[in-house]
Amino acid sequence: MFSWFKPKDPLINLNKQYRQKLEQAMHSQRNGDIRTYSALTAEAEAIRENILKEEASRA
């Protein structure tokens, strides 16, 4: 009911950002903009590394 009072889980936000970057990259690739595709993919991989670090710190 009062979910806005709970502290946000950073892992949820990172996963959301990762999915959004991959989706943007996919659209860029479909439009033929390979440079933007590779830049967005690199950003997504950096976010993925942060996700893996966060998961490792929880274990």
Distance bins in CASP14 RR format, pairs under 12 A and 6 or more apart:
PFRMAT RR
TARGET T0000
AUTHOR 0000-0000-0000
RMODE 2
METHOD distances of the structure
MODEL  1
3 9 0 0 0 0 0 1 0 0 0 0 0
3 12 0 0 0 0 0 1 0 0 0 0 0
6 12 0 0 0 0 0 1 0 0 0 0 0
7 13 0 0 0 0 0 1 0 0 0 0 0
8 14 0 0 0 0 0 1 0 0 0 0 0
8 16 0 0 0 0 0 1 0 0 0 0 0
9 15 0 0 0 0 1 0 0 0 0 0 0
9 16 0 0 0 0 0 1 0 0 0 0 0
9 51 0 0 0 0 0 1 0 0 0 0 0
9 54 0 0 0 0 1 0 0 0 0 0 0
9 55 0 0 0 0 0 1 0 0 0 0 0
9 58 0 0 0 0 0 1 0 0 0 0 0
10 16 0 0 0 0 0 1 0 0 0 0 0
10 17 0 0 0 0 0 1 0 0 0 0 0
10 47 0 0 0 0 0 1 0 0 0 0 0
10 50 0 0 0 0 1 0 0 0 0 0 0
10 51 0 0 0 0 1 0 0 0 0 0 0
10 53 0 0 0 0 0 1 0 0 0 0 0
10 54 1 0 0 1 0 0 0 0 0 0 0
10 55 0 0 0 0 0 1 0 0 0 0 0
10 57 0 0 0 0 0 1 0 0 0 0 0
10 58 0 0 0 0 0 1 0 0 0 0 0
11 17 0 0 0 0 0 1 0 0 0 0 0
11 18 0 0 0 0 0 1 0 0 0 0 0
11 47 0 0 0 0 0 1 0 0 0 0 0
11 48 0 0 0 0 0 1 0 0 0 0 0
11 50 0 0 0 0 1 0 0 0 0 0 0
11 51 1 0 0 1 0 0 0 0 0 0 0
11 52 0 0 0 0 0 1 0 0 0 0 0
11 53 0 0 0 0 0 1 0 0 0 0 0
11 54 1 0 1 0 0 0 0 0 0 0 0
11 55 1 0 0 1 0 0 0 0 0 0 0
11 56 0 0 0 0 0 1 0 0 0 0 0
11 57 0 0 0 0 0 1 0 0 0 0 0
11 58 1 0 0 1 0 0 0 0 0 0 0
12 18 0 0 0 0 0 1 0 0 0 0 0
12 19 0 0 0 0 0 1 0 0 0 0 0
12 51 0 0 0 0 0 1 0 0 0 0 0
12 54 0 0 0 0 0 1 0 0 0 0 0
13 19 0 0 0 0 0 1 0 0 0 0 0
13 20 0 0 0 0 0 1 0 0 0 0 0
13 47 0 0 0 0 1 0 0 0 0 0 0
13 50 0 0 0 0 0 1 0 0 0 0 0
13 51 0 0 0 0 0 1 0 0 0 0 0
13 54 0 0 0 0 0 1 0 0 0 0 0
14 20 0 0 0 0 0 1 0 0 0 0 0
14 21 0 0 0 0 0 1 0 0 0 0 0
14 44 0 0 0 0 0 1 0 0 0 0 0
14 46 0 0 0 0 0 1 0 0 0 0 0
14 47 1 0 1 0 0 0 0 0 0 0 0
14 48 0 0 0 0 1 0 0 0 0 0 0
14 49 0 0 0 0 1 0 0 0 0 0 0
14 50 1 0 1 0 0 0 0 0 0 0 0
14 51 1 0 1 0 0 0 0 0 0 0 0
14 52 0 0 0 0 1 0 0 0 0 0 0
14 53 0 0 0 0 1 0 0 0 0 0 0
14 54 1 0 0 1 0 0 0 0 0 0 0
14 55 0 0 0 0 1 0 0 0 0 0 0
15 21 0 0 0 0 0 1 0 0 0 0 0
15 22 0 0 0 0 0 1 0 0 0 0 0
15 44 0 0 0 0 0 1 0 0 0 0 0
15 47 0 0 0 0 1 0 0 0 0 0 0
15 48 0 0 0 0 1 0 0 0 0 0 0
15 50 0 0 0 0 0 1 0 0 0 0 0
15 51 1 0 0 1 0 0 0 0 0 0 0
15 52 0 0 0 0 0 1 0 0 0 0 0
15 54 0 0 0 0 1 0 0 0 0 0 0
15 55 0 0 0 0 0 1 0 0 0 0 0
16 22 0 0 0 0 0 1 0 0 0 0 0
16 23 0 0 0 0 0 1 0 0 0 0 0
16 44 0 0 0 0 0 1 0 0 0 0 0
16 47 0 0 0 0 1 0 0 0 0 0 0
16 51 0 0 0 0 0 1 0 0 0 0 0
17 23 0 0 0 0 0 1 0 0 0 0 0
17 24 0 0 0 0 0 1 0 0 0 0 0
17 40 0 0 0 0 0 1 0 0 0 0 0
17 43 0 0 0 0 1 0 0 0 0 0 0
17 44 0 0 0 0 1 0 0 0 0 0 0
17 46 0 0 0 0 0 1 0 0 0 0 0
17 47 1 0 1 0 0 0 0 0 0 0 0
17 48 0 0 0 0 1 0 0 0 0 0 0
17 50 0 0 0 0 1 0 0 0 0 0 0
17 51 0 0 0 0 1 0 0 0 0 0 0
18 24 0 0 0 0 0 1 0 0 0 0 0
18 25 0 0 0 0 0 1 0 0 0 0 0
18 40 0 0 0 0 0 1 0 0 0 0 0
18 41 0 0 0 0 0 1 0 0 0 0 0
18 43 0 0 0 0 1 0 0 0 0 0 0
18 44 1 0 1 0 0 0 0 0 0 0 0
18 45 0 0 0 0 1 0 0 0 0 0 0
18 46 0 0 0 0 1 0 0 0 0 0 0
18 47 1 0 1 0 0 0 0 0 0 0 0
18 48 1 0 1 0 0 0 0 0 0 0 0
18 49 0 0 0 0 0 1 0 0 0 0 0
18 50 0 0 0 0 1 0 0 0 0 0 0
18 51 1 0 0 1 0 0 0 0 0 0 0
18 52 0 0 0 0 0 1 0 0 0 0 0
18 54 0 0 0 0 0 1 0 0 0 0 0
19 25 0 0 0 0 0 1 0 0 0 0 0
19 26 0 0 0 0 0 1 0 0 0 0 0
19 44 0 0 0 0 1 0 0 0 0 0 0
19 47 0 0 0 0 1 0 0 0 0 0 0
19 48 0 0 0 0 0 1 0 0 0 0 0
19 51 0 0 0 0 0 1 0 0 0 0 0
20 26 0 0 0 0 0 1 0 0 0 0 0
20 27 0 0 0 0 0 1 0 0 0 0 0
20 40 0 0 0 0 1 0 0 0 0 0 0
20 43 0 0 0 0 0 1 0 0 0 0 0
20 44 0 0 0 0 1 0 0 0 0 0 0
20 47 0 0 0 0 1 0 0 0 0 0 0
21 27 0 0 0 0 0 1 0 0 0 0 0
21 28 0 0 0 0 0 1 0 0 0 0 0
21 36 0 0 0 0 0 1 0 0 0 0 0
21 37 0 0 0 0 0 1 0 0 0 0 0
21 39 0 0 0 0 1 0 0 0 0 0 0
21 40 1 0 1 0 0 0 0 0 0 0 0
21 41 1 0 0 1 0 0 0 0 0 0 0
21 42 0 0 0 0 1 0 0 0 0 0 0
21 43 1 0 1 0 0 0 0 0 0 0 0
21 44 1 1 0 0 0 0 0 0 0 0 0
21 45 0 0 0 0 1 0 0 0 0 0 0
21 46 0 0 0 0 1 0 0 0 0 0 0
21 47 1 0 0 1 0 0 0 0 0 0 0
21 48 0 0 0 0 1 0 0 0 0 0 0
21 50 0 0 0 0 0 1 0 0 0 0 0
21 51 0 0 0 0 0 1 0 0 0 0 0
22 28 0 0 0 0 0 1 0 0 0 0 0
22 29 0 0 0 0 0 1 0 0 0 0 0
22 37 0 0 0 0 0 1 0 0 0 0 0
22 40 1 0 0 1 0 0 0 0 0 0 0
22 41 1 0 0 1 0 0 0 0 0 0 0
22 42 0 0 0 0 0 1 0 0 0 0 0
22 43 0 0 0 0 1 0 0 0 0 0 0
22 44 1 0 1 0 0 0 0 0 0 0 0
22 45 0 0 0 0 1 0 0 0 0 0 0
22 47 0 0 0 0 1 0 0 0 0 0 0
22 48 0 0 0 0 1 0 0 0 0 0 0
23 29 0 0 0 0 0 1 0 0 0 0 0
23 30 0 0 0 0 0 1 0 0 0 0 0
23 37 0 0 0 0 0 1 0 0 0 0 0
23 40 0 0 0 0 1 0 0 0 0 0 0
23 41 0 0 0 0 0 1 0 0 0 0 0
23 44 0 0 0 0 1 0 0 0 0 0 0
24 30 0 0 0 0 0 1 0 0 0 0 0
24 31 0 0 0 0 0 1 0 0 0 0 0
24 33 0 0 0 0 0 1 0 0 0 0 0
24 36 0 0 0 0 1 0 0 0 0 0 0
24 37 0 0 0 0 1 0 0 0 0 0 0
24 39 0 0 0 0 1 0 0 0 0 0 0
24 40 1 0 1 0 0 0 0 0 0 0 0
24 41 0 0 0 0 1 0 0 0 0 0 0
24 43 0 0 0 0 1 0 0 0 0 0 0
24 44 0 0 0 0 1 0 0 0 0 0 0
24 47 0 0 0 0 0 1 0 0 0 0 0
25 31 0 0 0 0 0 1 0 0 0 0 0
25 32 0 0 0 0 0 1 0 0 0 0 0
25 33 0 0 0 0 1 0 0 0 0 0 0
25 34 0 0 0 0 0 1 0 0 0 0 0
25 35 0 0 0 0 0 1 0 0 0 0 0
25 36 1 0 0 1 0 0 0 0 0 0 0
25 37 1 0 1 0 0 0 0 0 0 0 0
25 38 0 0 0 0 1 0 0 0 0 0 0
25 39 0 0 0 0 1 0 0 0 0 0 0
25 40 1 1 0 0 0 0 0 0 0 0 0
25 41 1 0 1 0 0 0 0 0 0 0 0
25 42 0 0 0 0 1 0 0 0 0 0 0
25 43 0 0 0 0 1 0 0 0 0 0 0
25 44 1 0 0 1 0 0 0 0 0 0 0
25 45 0 0 0 0 0 1 0 0 0 0 0
25 47 0 0 0 0 0 1 0 0 0 0 0
26 32 0 0 0 0 0 1 0 0 0 0 0
26 33 0 0 0 0 0 1 0 0 0 0 0
26 36 0 0 0 0 0 1 0 0 0 0 0
26 37 1 0 0 1 0 0 0 0 0 0 0
26 40 0 0 0 0 1 0 0 0 0 0 0
26 41 0 0 0 0 1 0 0 0 0 0 0
26 44 0 0 0 0 0 1 0 0 0 0 0
27 33 0 0 0 0 1 0 0 0 0 0 0
27 36 0 0 0 0 1 0 0 0 0 0 0
27 37 0 0 0 0 1 0 0 0 0 0 0
27 40 0 0 0 0 1 0 0 0 0 0 0
28 34 1 0 0 1 0 0 0 0 0 0 0
28 35 0 0 0 0 1 0 0 0 0 0 0
28 36 1 0 1 0 0 0 0 0 0 0 0
28 37 1 0 1 0 0 0 0 0 0 0 0
28 38 0 0 0 0 1 0 0 0 0 0 0
28 39 0 0 0 0 1 0 0 0 0 0 0
28 40 1 0 0 1 0 0 0 0 0 0 0
28 41 0 0 0 0 1 0 0 0 0 0 0
28 43 0 0 0 0 0 1 0 0 0 0 0
28 44 0 0 0 0 0 1 0 0 0 0 0
29 35 0 0 0 0 0 1 0 0 0 0 0
29 36 0 0 0 0 1 0 0 0 0 0 0
29 37 1 0 1 0 0 0 0 0 0 0 0
29 38 0 0 0 0 1 0 0 0 0 0 0
29 39 0 0 0 0 0 1 0 0 0 0 0
29 40 0 0 0 0 1 0 0 0 0 0 0
29 41 0 0 0 0 1 0 0 0 0 0 0
30 36 0 0 0 0 0 1 0 0 0 0 0
30 37 0 0 0 0 1 0 0 0 0 0 0
31 37 0 0 0 0 1 0 0 0 0 0 0
31 40 0 0 0 0 0 1 0 0 0 0 0
32 38 0 0 0 0 0 1 0 0 0 0 0
33 39 0 0 0 0 1 0 0 0 0 0 0
33 40 0 0 0 0 1 0 0 0 0 0 0
33 41 0 0 0 0 0 1 0 0 0 0 0
34 40 0 0 0 0 0 1 0 0 0 0 0
34 41 0 0 0 0 0 1 0 0 0 0 0
35 41 0 0 0 0 0 1 0 0 0 0 0
35 42 0 0 0 0 0 1 0 0 0 0 0
36 42 0 0 0 0 0 1 0 0 0 0 0
36 43 0 0 0 0 0 1 0 0 0 0 0
37 43 0 0 0 0 0 1 0 0 0 0 0
37 44 0 0 0 0 0 1 0 0 0 0 0
38 44 0 0 0 0 0 1 0 0 0 0 0
38 45 0 0 0 0 0 1 0 0 0 0 0
39 45 0 0 0 0 0 1 0 0 0 0 0
39 46 0 0 0 0 0 1 0 0 0 0 0
40 46 0 0 0 0 0 1 0 0 0 0 0
40 47 0 0 0 0 0 1 0 0 0 0 0
41 47 0 0 0 0 0 1 0 0 0 0 0
41 48 0 0 0 0 0 1 0 0 0 0 0
42 48 0 0 0 0 0 1 0 0 0 0 0
42 49 0 0 0 0 0 1 0 0 0 0 0
43 49 0 0 0 0 0 1 0 0 0 0 0
43 50 0 0 0 0 0 1 0 0 0 0 0
44 50 0 0 0 0 0 1 0 0 0 0 0
44 51 0 0 0 0 0 1 0 0 0 0 0
45 51 0 0 0 0 0 1 0 0 0 0 0
45 52 0 0 0 0 0 1 0 0 0 0 0
46 52 0 0 0 0 0 1 0 0 0 0 0
46 53 0 0 0 0 0 1 0 0 0 0 0
47 53 0 0 0 0 0 1 0 0 0 0 0
47 54 0 0 0 0 0 1 0 0 0 0 0
48 54 0 0 0 0 0 1 0 0 0 0 0
48 55 0 0 0 0 0 1 0 0 0 0 0
49 55 0 0 0 0 0 1 0 0 0 0 0
49 56 0 0 0 0 0 1 0 0 0 0 0
50 56 0 0 0 0 0 1 0 0 0 0 0
50 57 0 0 0 0 0 1 0 0 0 0 0
51 57 0 0 0 0 0 1 0 0 0 0 0
51 58 0 0 0 0 0 1 0 0 0 0 0
52 58 0 0 0 0 0 1 0 0 0 0 0
52 59 0 0 0 0 0 1 0 0 0 0 0
53 59 0 0 0 0 0 1 0 0 0 0 0
END
